[in-house]
C-alpha cells in the first residue's frame, strides 16, 4: 500500500491554518500602554516591558538600550527621547531608584517617559523633541528594587556574607507566617513592656540553622549614592555625629566599586549632558551641590533659582503638596553622591529631587523635612506575641509601619508622578537650547 505523503507547501499550509485557528480561539494579550494605572506600585519587570512597548509605538522619537548591568545581571534600561531633526541639541539625563526601596522615584521617571509619548503632538513636547535629547533610566538599582518587593531596602545586591559562615546570603528574610510582611524578631515575657524586649533577629526560618534568624539577608550594606568617584569616603561616618547619624549604609569598598555606579558614570562620560536629575524618596525637596562641602558652588544662585521654580511646579498637580529646596550639605552632609560627582567631575548642573515623604506634617518641628510631607495615614506598628518559635521562647513579632507598605503605593501616587513631571519640565526649560549653549567641558580625571 502506498503511504500518503505531504509536500513542504502542504505542511506550511497546515501549520498556517492551525496558527490562524489559534488566533481565533485564544485571546491575545495586548499591552494597553495608554491604560497604565499610576495609582499602584509596579514590579521591576514593568519598567523594561513599558519602555520597550513605548519605544516600539514611538520608534521615530524614542529608543531603548541598556547602559550596563547590576550584580545579578539585570539591565539598566534607558530611554533616549528626541525628534528626528538634526542639529545641536541640549542633552539632559534623568535617573531614578538608586536606592531599591524608593519605588515612587522609579514610578515618577517612568510616568514622565509615558507622558512624553502620550503627549508627543502637543506644542510643549514637540518643542522639547526639537531642541533636546532626554535620557531616562527609571531603575538604576534593579536588584534592590526586586528585593524591596519582600522588604524595603536601599542597597544593591553585591554578593555579601554578613554572618561569616562562608556562604553568600545564606539566611534571607522570609515571610514565615504568611501575613505578607517581614517582621523583626524580639524576645520578652508576654506581659513585658516594649522597651524591655530584646531584638534577636529578623523573620526567617533560620535557613543556616545557627540560631539567629535572618542574620545573612540579601543585603550588601552598600549605598550606591555614597560610592561615586568624587570625594569617596571624604566624611567619616564613624566619628562625625551628624554624618554618622544619617549614614543608613556605607560606601562601597572603593570609589565606583559597584557595576550600577560604573554604568551611570561611563554613560555620562560617553554621552555629555548639560543637566541631571536623580529622583529619590524619603523627603520632599530639591537639593543641589555641594553635598560634602558647606561652601556654595559658583553656580549656587542658578541652582537655587531653578530649584525654586521646580518646587513651585509641584504643588498644584500634586494636590497641594509642597516641597522645599536647599544646598544638599545643609539638609545633611554626605560624600560621593551622584550630584557632586556629576557637577564636580563633569560640570553638569545636577539636582536631587526627593518625591515623597509619608505621613502628616509635624507642625511643631523646625525641620523642613517634617513640614513638607504627603499628608497620608501610615500603618501603625504591630506587635504580636507568638510564644515558642523556632527553638526560641517568648517570641514577639514586630512589624514596622515601613514593612507594612511593601508592594503598596501611597494614596494619590498618580498625582505625585504628575507633579514630578512638571518638576522635570521646569528642569528641562532651565537649560538653554539653540546656538548659544555648548556641552560643558568635562574635567580631566
VOPAGU-2260 file (C-alpha; in pm, 1 decimal, decimal comma):
REM VOPAGU-2260
SITE   aa  ch    i         X         Y         Z
SITE  UNK   A    0       0,0       0,0       0,0
SITE  UNK   A    1     136,3     340,5     -91,9
SITE  UNK   A    2     179,2     574,8     203,0
SITE  UNK   A    3      28,1     918,8     176,7
SITE  UNK   A    4     294,2    1189,0     176,4
SITE  UNK   A    5     279,0    1564,0     228,7
SITE  UNK   A    6     482,3    1817,8      38,6
SITE  UNK   A    7     657,4    2110,1     206,4
SITE  UNK   A    8     392,2    2352,1      81,6
SITE  UNK   A    9     116,4    2133,3     225,9
SITE  UNK   A   10     286,1    2126,5     565,6
SITE  UNK   A   11     328,1    2505,6     562,8
SITE  UNK   A   12     -40,7    2546,7     475,0
SITE  UNK   A   13    -139,8    2309,5     754,9
SITE  UNK   A   14      74,3    2495,7    1011,5
SITE  UNK   A   15     -63,8    2830,1     894,2
SITE  UNK   A   16    -420,5    2700,5     927,2
SITE  UNK   A   17    -357,7    2585,4    1284,3
SITE  UNK   A   18    -198,3    2923,0    1369,1
SITE  UNK   A   19    -497,8    3114,7    1232,3
SITE  UNK   A   20    -734,5    2888,4    1426,8
SITE  UNK   A   21    -542,8    2955,6    1747,3
SITE  UNK   A   22    -563,9    3328,5    1686,9
SITE  UNK   A   23    -940,6    3295,1    1663,5
SITE  UNK   A   24    -991,2    3091,0    1980,3
SITE  UNK   A   25    -709,2    3209,8    2209,7
SITE  UNK   A   26    -734,1    3565,7    2347,8
SITE  UNK   A   27    -432,0    3774,5    2257,8
SITE  UNK   A   28    -272,5    3968,8    2544,8
SITE  UNK   A   29    -243,5    4327,9    2424,3
SITE  UNK   A   30     -17,0    4568,9    2615,1
SITE  UNK   A   31    -256,1    4858,7    2676,6
SITE  UNK   A   32      11,3    5122,4    2716,2
SITE  UNK   A   33    -238,0    5409,1    2732,9
SITE  UNK   A   34    -424,2    5249,1    3025,8
SITE  UNK   A   35    -145,2    5216,1    3283,1
SITE  UNK   A   36    -270,6    5252,9    3639,9
SITE  UNK   A   37     -36,1    5501,2    3805,2
SITE  UNK   A   38    -208,2    5456,9    4142,5
SITE  UNK   A   39     -45,2    5118,5    4204,4
SITE  UNK   A   40     310,3    5001,0    4266,3
SITE  UNK   A   41     461,2    4811,2    3976,5
SITE  UNK   A   42     716,3    4531,1    3994,9
SITE  UNK   A   43    1064,6    4560,7    3848,7
SITE  UNK   A   44     973,7    4388,0    3520,2
SITE  UNK   A   45     713,3    4655,7    3444,9
SITE  UNK   A   46     981,4    4909,4    3355,5
SITE  UNK   A   47    1151,7    4704,0    3086,8
SITE  UNK   A   48     816,6    4598,0    2939,4
SITE  UNK   A   49     679,7    4951,6    2935,4
SITE  UNK   A   50     993,4    5115,4    2796,9
SITE  UNK   A   51    1013,2    4865,7    2512,5
SITE  UNK   A   52     641,9    4895,4    2433,2
SITE  UNK   A   53     662,7    5274,8    2422,9
SITE  UNK   A   54     971,9    5262,6    2202,8
SITE  UNK   A   55     800,5    5023,9    1962,7
SITE  UNK   A   56     497,5    5251,9    1931,6
SITE  UNK   A   57     710,0    5566,9    1902,5
SITE  UNK   A   58    1019,7    5443,9    1722,6
SITE  UNK   A   59    1068,6    5775,4    1542,8
SITE  UNK   A   60    1132,5    5965,4    1867,6
SITE  UNK   A   61    1230,0    5704,4    2126,8
SITE  UNK   A   62    1472,1    5417,4    2156,3
SITE  UNK   A   63    1565,7    5192,7    2447,6
SITE  UNK   A   64    1901,4    5041,8    2536,9
SITE  UNK   A   65    2089,7    4912,2    2838,5
SITE  UNK   A   66    2370,2    5121,7    2985,6
SITE  UNK   A   67    2501,2    4834,0    3197,8
SITE  UNK   A   68    2405,5    4553,7    3429,8
SITE  UNK   A   69    2363,8    4500,3    3801,8
SITE  UNK   A   70    2535,8    4238,7    4015,3
SITE  UNK   A   71    2254,0    3998,5    3929,1
SITE  UNK   A   72    2280,9    4069,3    3557,4
SITE  UNK   A   73    1969,0    4285,4    3538,4
SITE  UNK   A   74    1988,6    4552,3    3270,6
SITE  UNK   A   75    1976,8    4923,5    3349,4
SITE  UNK   A   76    1726,0    5006,3    3076,0
SITE  UNK   A   77    1742,6    5361,4    2947,8
SITE  UNK   A   78    1524,8    5563,4    2712,2
SITE  UNK   A   79    1654,8    5818,1    2463,9
SITE  UNK   A   80    1387,4    6067,7    2359,9
SITE  UNK   A   81    1434,2    6324,8    2083,0
SITE  UNK   A   82    1296,0    6433,7    1749,8
SITE  UNK   A   83    1441,3    6323,9    1419,0
SITE  UNK   A   84    1565,2    6669,7    1324,0
SITE  UNK   A   85    1940,0    6715,0    1312,1
SITE  UNK   A   86    2145,9    6993,2    1465,3
SITE  UNK   A   87    2278,3    7094,0    1804,6
SITE  UNK   A   88    2055,6    6982,0    2089,3
SITE  UNK   A   89    2073,0    7014,9    2464,4
SITE  UNK   A   90    2117,7    6673,2    2625,9
SITE  UNK   A   91    1977,4    6602,3    2974,0
SITE  UNK   A   92    1965,6    6295,4    3199,6
SITE  UNK   A   93    1701,7    6171,7    3446,1
SITE  UNK   A   94    1781,2    5870,2    3665,0
SITE  UNK   A   95    1576,9    5714,1    3945,3
SITE  UNK   A   96    1576,1    5437,2    4204,4
SITE  UNK   A   97    1941,2    5441,1    4303,8
SITE  UNK   A   98    1800,1    5315,6    4634,4
SITE  UNK   A   99    1599,8    5000,0    4566,8
SITE  UNK   A  100    1310,9    5061,1    4806,0
SITE  UNK   A  101    1242,0    5412,5    4679,1
SITE  UNK   A  102     982,7    5282,3    4437,4
SITE  UNK   A  103     795,6    5608,6    4387,5
SITE  UNK   A  104    1105,7    5758,4    4228,8
SITE  UNK   A  105    1101,8    5490,1    3958,1
SITE  UNK   A  106     727,8    5534,5    3905,2
SITE  UNK   A  107     784,9    5909,1    3858,3
SITE  UNK   A  108    1058,5    5861,5    3598,6
SITE  UNK   A  109     855,3    5602,1    3409,5
SITE  UNK   A  110     548,0    5824,0    3413,4
SITE  UNK   A  111     749,9    6108,1    3264,2
SITE  UNK   A  112     855,8    5890,8    2969,3
SITE  UNK   A  113     498,7    5765,6    2924,1
SITE  UNK   A  114     359,3    6121,4    2941,6
SITE  UNK   A  115     605,8    6243,8    2680,1
SITE  UNK   A  116     492,5    5974,3    2438,3
SITE  UNK   A  117     122,0    6023,3    2511,6
SITE  UNK   A  118     155,0    6398,9    2454,4
SITE  UNK   A  119     401,2    6396,1    2167,5
SITE  UNK   A  120     170,4    6601,8    1944,4
SITE  UNK   A  121     137,5    6890,2    2191,6
SITE  UNK   A  122     326,6    7213,2    2133,1
SITE  UNK   A  123     534,5    7179,9    2450,8
SITE  UNK   A  124     652,0    6825,1    2384,4
SITE  UNK   A  125     721,8    6895,7    2017,2
SITE  UNK   A  126     941,3    7186,4    2124,8
SITE  UNK   A  127    1131,1    6956,9    2362,4
SITE  UNK   A  128    1173,3    6694,5    2090,3
SITE  UNK   A  129    1306,5    6956,7    1851,5
SITE  UNK   A  130    1560,6    7107,9    2089,0
SITE  UNK   A  131    1658,3    6846,5    2348,4
SITE  UNK   A  132    1778,1    6490,3    2389,4
SITE  UNK   A  133    1632,2    6341,3    2707,5
SITE  UNK   A  134    1784,3    6025,4    2854,7
SITE  UNK   A  135    1587,3    5846,5    3128,5
SITE  UNK   A  136    1693,0    5548,7    3342,8
SITE  UNK   A  137    1389,0    5469,1    3561,8
SITE  UNK   A  138    1559,6    5196,7    3769,0
SITE  UNK   A  139    1931,2    5226,2    3840,7
SITE  UNK   A  140    1922,8    4960,6    4115,2
SITE  UNK   A  141    1703,6    4680,6    3974,2
SITE  UNK   A  142    1834,9    4420,3    4220,4
SITE  UNK   A  143    1743,5    4643,4    4512,7
SITE  UNK   A  144    1404,6    4718,5    4358,9
SITE  UNK   A  145    1329,5    4346,5    4327,1
SITE  UNK   A  146    1449,7    4280,3    4683,5
SITE  UNK   A  147    1227,8    4561,3    4813,1
SITE  UNK   A  148     926,7    4361,8    4696,8
SITE  UNK   A  149     998,2    4146,5    5005,8
SITE  UNK   A  150    1147,7    4400,4    5247,3
SITE  UNK   A  151    1225,6    4766,6    5189,5
SITE  UNK   A  152    1596,4    4806,7    5121,9
SITE  UNK   A  153    1825,5    5081,0    4991,2
SITE  UNK   A  154    2129,9    4878,1    4891,7
SITE  UNK   A  155    2228,1    4677,5    4588,0
SITE  UNK   A  156    2296,5    4302,7    4591,9
SITE  UNK   A  157    2674,9    4276,2    4581,6
SITE  UNK   A  158    2732,0    3915,8    4697,9
SITE  UNK   A  159    2790,2    3950,3    5071,2
SITE  UNK   A  160    2842,2    3712,6    5363,8
SITE  UNK   A  161    2714,3    3909,2    5661,7
SITE  UNK   A  162    2737,0    3634,0    5924,4
SITE  UNK   A  163    3076,2    3497,0    5823,7
SITE  UNK   A  164    2967,7    3140,9    5752,8
SITE  UNK   A  165    3139,8    3139,1    5416,1
SITE  UNK   A  166    2815,1    3145,4    5220,5
SITE  UNK   A  167    2655,3    3441,5    5044,0
SITE  UNK   A  168    2302,6    3542,2    5150,7
SITE  UNK   A  169    2266,2    3217,9    5348,7
SITE  UNK   A  170    1976,3    3334,4    5569,3
SITE  UNK   A  171    1744,0    3563,8    5370,4
SITE  UNK   A  172    1436,1    3726,3    5518,8
SITE  UNK   A  173    1126,6    3511,6    5464,0
SITE  UNK   A  174     757,5    3559,0    5540,6
SITE  UNK   A  175     707,8    3257,9    5768,3
SITE  UNK   A  176     356,2    3334,6    5892,7
SITE  UNK   A  177     200,8    3428,4    5558,6
SITE  UNK   A  178      94,3    3782,1    5650,7
SITE  UNK   A  179     281,1    3928,9    5353,6
SITE  UNK   A  180     536,6    4119,6    5560,8
SITE  UNK   A  181     879,6    4071,0    5717,0
SITE  UNK   A  182     884,3    4124,4    6093,5
SITE  UNK   A  183    1162,4    4197,9    6337,5
SITE  UNK   A  184    1200,7    3923,1    6598,6
SITE  UNK   A  185    1216,2    4008,5    6970,3
SITE  UNK   A  186    1203,1    3808,6    7289,6
SITE  UNK   A  187    1030,9    3912,8    7610,1
SITE  UNK   A  188     766,0    3793,1    7851,6
SITE  UNK   A  189     406,7    3806,6    7735,5
SITE  UNK   A  190     338,6    4089,8    7980,9
SITE  UNK   A  191     665,4    4273,8    7908,3
SITE  UNK   A  192     691,0    4638,7    7813,6
SITE  UNK   A  193     809,6    4724,9    7463,1
SITE  UNK   A  194    1128,4    4885,3    7591,8
SITE  UNK   A  195    1222,0    4567,3    7780,3
SITE  UNK   A  196    1205,6    4334,9    7479,7
SITE  UNK   A  197    1531,1    4225,0    7313,7
SITE  UNK   A  198    1577,1    4213,2    6937,4
SITE  UNK   A  199    1722,0    3878,5    6828,5
SITE  UNK   A  200    1684,8    3879,0    6450,3
SITE  UNK   A  201    1453,4    3906,8    6152,3
SITE  UNK   A  202    1172,3    3687,1    6025,2
SITE  UNK   A  203    1326,4    3380,8    5862,7
SITE  UNK   A  204    1320,2    3001,2    5905,4
SITE  UNK   A  205    1684,1    3041,4    6010,8
SITE  UNK   A  206    1797,6    2885,2    5686,5
SITE  UNK   A  207    2156,9    2842,6    5805,1
SITE  UNK   A  208    2046,7    2690,9    6137,8
SITE  UNK   A  209    2280,4    2899,6    6352,1
SITE  UNK   A  210    2012,5    3010,0    6597,9
SITE  UNK   A  211    1998,9    3371,0    6473,0
SITE  UNK   A  212    1708,8    3416,6    6229,6
SITE  UNK   A  213    1769,1    3637,1    5927,2
SITE  UNK   A  214    2133,7    3717,4    6001,1
SITE  UNK   A  215    2257,5    3684,7    5639,3
SITE  UNK   A  216    1989,0    3852,2    5425,7
SITE  UNK   A  217    2006,0    3977,0    5068,1
SITE  UNK   A  218    2177,2    4297,5    5179,2
SITE  UNK   A  219    2513,7    4436,9    5077,7
SITE  UNK   A  220    2524,1    4727,9    5329,1
SITE  UNK   A  221    2634,9    4943,5    5032,5
SITE  UNK   A  222    2473,4    5274,9    4946,6
SITE  UNK   A  223    2524,4    5336,9    4575,6
SITE  UNK   A  224    2475,5    5709,0    4634,6
SITE  UNK   A  225    2785,4    5718,6    4857,2
SITE  UNK   A  226    3003,9    5534,4    4607,5
SITE  UNK   A  227    3062,1    5771,4    4313,6
SITE  UNK   A  228    3416,8    5864,8    4220,0
SITE  UNK   A  229    3426,3    6208,1    4377,3
SITE  UNK   A  230    3526,9    6262,0    4739,1
SITE  UNK   A  231    3485,1    5893,4    4814,3
SITE  UNK   A  232    3473,6    5839,2    5192,6
SITE  UNK   A  233    3551,7    6208,2    5237,8
SITE  UNK   A  234    3338,9    6220,8    5551,6
SITE  UNK   A  235    3396,5    5984,9    5842,8
SITE  UNK   A  236    3067,4    5817,8    5931,2
SITE  UNK   A  237    3222,0    5657,3    6239,2
SITE  UNK   A  238    3343,0    5973,9    6413,2
SITE  UNK   A  239    3125,3    6257,5    6282,1
SITE  UNK   A  240    2796,3    6250,9    6477,7
SITE  UNK   A  241    2594,9    6438,1    6212,6
SITE  UNK   A  242    2726,7    6233,2    5923,4
SITE  UNK   A  243    2705,9    5907,2    6116,6
SITE  UNK   A  244    2352,4    5976,5    6231,5
SITE  UNK   A  245    2240,0    5999,8    5870,7
SITE  UNK   A  246    2453,9    5716,6    5731,3
SITE  UNK   A  247    2197,1    5442,9    5680,4
SITE  UNK   A  248    2456,7    5239,5    5490,4
SITE  UNK   A  249    2820,5    5270,2    5393,7
SITE  UNK   A  250    3010,4    5346,8    5075,8
SITE  UNK   A  251    3128,8    5064,0    4856,5
SITE  UNK   A  252    3474,5    4916,5    4917,7
SITE  UNK   A  253    3626,3    5157,7    4666,9
SITE  UNK   A  254    3524,3    5456,9    4457,0
SITE  UNK   A  255    3280,8    5344,4    4185,6
SITE  UNK   A  256    3321,0    4985,5    4302,2
SITE  UNK   A  257    2967,3    4884,2    4205,2
SITE  UNK   A  258    2860,4    4793,5    3849,1
SITE  UNK   A  259    2549,4    5009,1    3874,4
SITE  UNK   A  260    2759,8    5316,9    3959,2
SITE  UNK   A  261    3011,7    5232,9    3688,4
SITE  UNK   A  262    2730,1    5206,8    3433,7
SITE  UNK   A  263    2599,7    5556,5    3507,7
SITE  UNK   A  264    2946,8    5712,4    3521,4
SITE  UNK   A  265    3052,5    5552,3    3193,8
SITE  UNK   A  266    2728,2    5651,9    3026,5
SITE  UNK   A  267    2764,4    6017,1    3123,5
SITE  UNK   A  268    3130,5    6026,1    3024,7
SITE  UNK   A  269    3041,5    5895,4    2679,1
SITE  UNK   A  270    2713,9    6093,5    2647,5
SITE  UNK   A  271    2784,5    6454,2    2755,1
SITE  UNK   A  272    2481,4    6627,0    2906,8
SITE  UNK   A  273    2408,5    6973,6    3042,4
SITE  UNK   A  274    2184,4    6878,6    3333,7
SITE  UNK   A  275    2091,9    6583,1    3550,4
SITE  UNK   A  276    1813,1    6496,1    3794,3
SITE  UNK   A  277    1829,8    6194,9    4023,9
SITE  UNK   A  278    1493,5    6101,5    4176,6
SITE  UNK   A  279    1459,8    5971,7    4534,3
SITE  UNK   A  280    1209,0    5935,3    4818,0
SITE  UNK   A  281    1228,7    5996,4    5191,2
SITE  UNK   A  282    1165,0    6370,0    5191,4
SITE  UNK   A  283    1000,1    6617,0    4952,4
SITE  UNK   A  284    1254,0    6864,0    4822,9
SITE  UNK   A  285    1502,4    6968,8    4557,3
SITE  UNK   A  286    1869,0    6958,2    4658,1
SITE  UNK   A  287    2180,8    7070,2    4471,8
SITE  UNK   A  288    2562,1    7061,8    4520,0
SITE  UNK   A  289    2758,8    7055,8    4725,3
SITE  UNK   A  290    2670,8    6756,2    4940,5
SITE  UNK   A  291    3012,1    6720,1    5106,5
SITE  UNK   A  292    3109,3    7085,4    5140,3
SITE  UNK   A  293    2930,9    7374,6    5317,1
SITE  UNK   A  294    3069,8    7626,9    5068,7
SITE  UNK   A  295    2838,9    7734,7    4784,6
SITE  UNK   A  296    2926,7    7639,7    4428,4
SITE  UNK   A  297    2999,5    7901,7    4163,1
SITE  UNK   A  298    2655,2    7818,9    4019,7
SITE  UNK   A  299    2476,4    7846,4    4353,5
SITE  UNK   A  300    2239,2    8125,3    4251,5
SITE  UNK   A  301    2142,7    7943,0    3931,3
SITE  UNK   A  302    2084,2    7620,1    4124,7
SITE  UNK   A  303    1872,0    7796,2    4383,8
SITE  UNK   A  304    1659,3    7987,5    4132,9
SITE  UNK   A  305    1597,7    7674,0    3927,7
SITE  UNK   A  306    1514,1    7468,7    4237,4
SITE  UNK   A  307    1259,2    7730,6    4344,6
SITE  UNK   A  308    1085,7    7702,6    4007,6
SITE  UNK   A  309    1088,6    7325,1    4035,0
SITE  UNK   A  310     927,4    7312,5    4379,1
SITE  UNK   A  311     665,9    7569,4    4276,1
SITE  UNK   A  312     569,6    7348,3    3981,1
SITE  UNK   A  313     498,2    7053,4    4211,3
SITE  UNK   A  314     220,9    7197,1    4427,3
SITE  UNK   A  315     -83,1    7224,9    4200,1
SITE  UNK   A  316     -66,5    6892,3    4010,4
SITE  UNK   A  317      20,6    6701,8    4329,5
SITE  UNK   A  318    -298,8    6812,1    4501,1
SITE  UNK   A  319    -149,6    7090,1    4712,5
SITE  UNK   A  320     155,1    6905,2    4844,0
SITE  UNK   A  321     471,2    7107,8    4887,4
SITE  UNK   A  322     849,0    7080,9    4866,8
SITE  UNK   A  323    1145,0    7278,7    4995,1
SITE  UNK   A  324    1487,4    7346,0    4844,5
SITE  UNK   A  325    1839,3    7388,1    4978,2
SITE  UNK   A  326    2202,7    7308,5    4917,9
SITE  UNK   A  327    2232,2    6938,4    4992,6
SITE  UNK   A  328    2501,6    6979,1    5259,9
SITE  UNK   A  329    2256,6    7173,2    5474,5
SITE  UNK   A  330    1995,2    6901,5    5455,3
SITE  UNK   A  331    2264,0    6670,6    5588,3
SITE  UNK   A  332    2626,3    6628,0    5474,2
SITE  UNK   A  333    2721,5    6328,2    5261,7
SITE  UNK   A  334    3010,4    6231,9    5035,1
SITE  UNK   A  335    3042,3    6063,3    4695,3
SITE  UNK   A  336    2686,5    6141,6    4588,6
SITE  UNK   A  337    2589,4    6131,0    4223,5
SITE  UNK   A  338    2517,3    6503,9    4200,0
SITE  UNK   A  339    2856,8    6600,4    4346,0
SITE  UNK   A  340    3030,7    6364,0    4103,4
SITE  UNK   A  341    2829,3    6493,6    3805,8
SITE  UNK   A  342    2893,0    6857,5    3892,6
SITE  UNK   A  343    3243,7    6826,2    4036,9
SITE  UNK   A  344    3388,0    6593,0    3774,1
SITE  UNK   A  345    3186,2    6682,6    3466,5
SITE  UNK   A  346    3042,6    7029,3    3521,5
SITE  UNK   A  347    2682,0    6907,1    3487,6
SITE  UNK   A  348    2402,4    7103,8    3655,7
SITE  UNK   A  349    2280,8    6831,0    3890,9
SITE  UNK   A  350    1983,7    6804,5    4126,7
SITE  UNK   A  351    1844,8    6552,3    4371,6
SITE  UNK   A  352    1464,1    6555,9    4362,6
SITE  UNK   A  353    1300,2    6379,7    4656,6
SITE  UNK   A  354     944,1    6299,4    4554,7
SITE  UNK   A  355     769,8    6157,7    4862,6
SITE  UNK   A  356     772,0    6159,1    5242,9
SITE  UNK   A  357     491,3    5962,1    5402,4
SITE  UNK   A  358     283,9    6078,4    5697,8
SITE  UNK   A  359     130,7    6402,2    5817,6
SITE  UNK   A  360     329,4    6724,0    5869,1
SITE  UNK   A  361     471,2    6785,4    6216,5
SITE  UNK   A  362     380,8    7148,9    6265,8
SITE  UNK   A  363     585,2    7170,4    6586,0
SITE  UNK   A  364     908,6    7074,5    6411,3
SITE  UNK   A  365    1156,2    7324,8    6269,9
SITE  UNK   A  366    1294,8    7068,4    6024,8
SITE  UNK   A  367    1151,6    7136,8    5677,3
SITE  UNK   A  368    1153,8    6762,0    5609,6
SITE  UNK   A  369     887,2    6722,7    5879,7
SITE  UNK   A  370     677,4    7009,0    5743,6
SITE  UNK   A  371     666,1    6904,6    5378,7
SITE  UNK   A  372     506,5    6558,9    5372,4
SITE  UNK   A  373     247,6    6372,8    5167,0
SITE  UNK   A  374     -20,8    6403,3    5435,8
SITE  UNK   A  375    -127,5    6038,9    5441,3
SITE  UNK   A  376    -207,5    5792,7    5718,2
SITE  UNK   A  377      70,3    5538,0    5766,7
SITE  UNK   A  378       6,3    5190,6    5912,6
SITE  UNK   A  379      55,4    5160,5    6286,3
SITE  UNK   A  380     341,1    4946,5    6408,1
SITE  UNK   A  381     223,8    4599,4    6513,4
SITE  UNK   A  382     346,5    4379,3    6799,6
SITE  UNK   A  383     230,5    4016,8    6808,3
SITE  UNK   A  384     317,9    3769,0    7082,7
SITE  UNK   A  385     376,0    3423,7    6927,8
SITE  UNK   A  386     533,9    3238,3    7221,7
SITE  UNK   A  387     754,4    2947,4    7118,0
SITE  UNK   A  388     900,9    2986,2    6769,3
SITE  UNK   A  389    1187,3    2801,8    6601,0
SITE  UNK   A  390    1354,4    2698,9    6925,1
SITE  UNK   A  391    1307,7    3040,3    7085,7
SITE  UNK   A  392    1069,7    3116,5    7372,6
SITE  UNK   A  393     859,9    3424,7    7446,6
SITE  UNK   A  394     892,4    3548,9    7090,1
SITE  UNK   A  395     738,7    3872,8    6964,7
SITE  UNK   A  396     691,6    3975,5    6600,4
SITE  UNK   A  397     735,1    4348,4    6547,4
SITE  UNK   A  398     606,0    4465,0    6207,6
SITE  UNK   A  399     704,3    4825,1    6144,0
SITE  UNK   A  400     496,8    5077,2    5955,2
SITE  UNK   A  401     757,2    5076,3    5678,9
SITE  UNK   A  402     749,2    4697,2    5648,7
SITE  UNK   A  403     372,4    4708,6    5601,0
SITE  UNK   A  404     397,0    4932,3    5293,7
SITE  UNK   A  405     596,1    4698,5    5066,3
SITE  UNK   A  406     421,4    4649,7    4732,1
SITE  UNK   A  407     168,4    4919,3    4827,4
SITE  UNK   A  408     170,4    5261,9    4662,4
SITE  UNK   A  409      85,4    5568,4    4870,6
SITE  UNK   A  410    -253,5    5728,8    4807,6
SITE  UNK   A  411    -264,9    5970,7    4514,1
SITE  UNK   A  412      51,4    5833,1    4359,8
SITE  UNK   A  413     -97,7    5934,4    4025,0
SITE  UNK   A  414     -92,9    6296,4    4144,3
SITE  UNK   A  415     260,5    6256,4    4274,1
SITE  UNK   A  416     402,9    6137,6    3944,1
SITE  UNK   A  417     217,3    6410,4    3757,6
SITE  UNK   A  418     361,4    6669,1    3994,2
SITE  UNK   A  419     712,8    6536,3    3939,6
SITE  UNK   A  420     651,6    6551,6    3565,4
SITE  UNK   A  421     603,2    6927,3    3599,8
SITE  UNK   A  422     915,0    6949,4    3818,2
SITE  UNK   A  423    1112,6    6777,9    3543,3
SITE  UNK   A  424     969,5    7008,8    3278,4
SITE  UNK   A  425    1093,6    7309,4    3477,6
SITE  UNK   A  426    1434,1    7142,6    3496,1
SITE  UNK   A  427    1436,7    7092,0    3118,8
SITE  UNK   A  428    1342,7    7451,2    3040,0
SITE  UNK   A  429    1610,4    7579,7    3280,7
SITE  UNK   A  430    1879,5    7453,8    3043,2
SITE  UNK   A  431    1905,4    7672,5    2730,7
SITE  UNK   A  432    1883,3    7537,8    2379,5
SITE  UNK   A  433    1976,4    7666,9    2037,0
SITE  UNK   A  434    2306,0    7807,0    1911,5
SITE  UNK   A  435    2413,9    7952,7    2243,2
SITE  UNK   A  436    2472,1    7657,5    2474,8
SITE  UNK   A  437    2758,1    7415,3    2444,0
SITE  UNK   A  438    2809,2    7093,4    2632,2
SITE  UNK   A  439    3031,8    7171,8    2933,8
SITE  UNK   A  440    3395,2    7079,8    2901,1
SITE  UNK   A  441    3446,4    6774,9    3117,8
SITE  UNK   A  442    3721,5    6790,2    3373,7
SITE  UNK   A  443    4017,4    6558,9    3329,5
SITE  UNK   A  444    4039,1    6258,0    3555,7
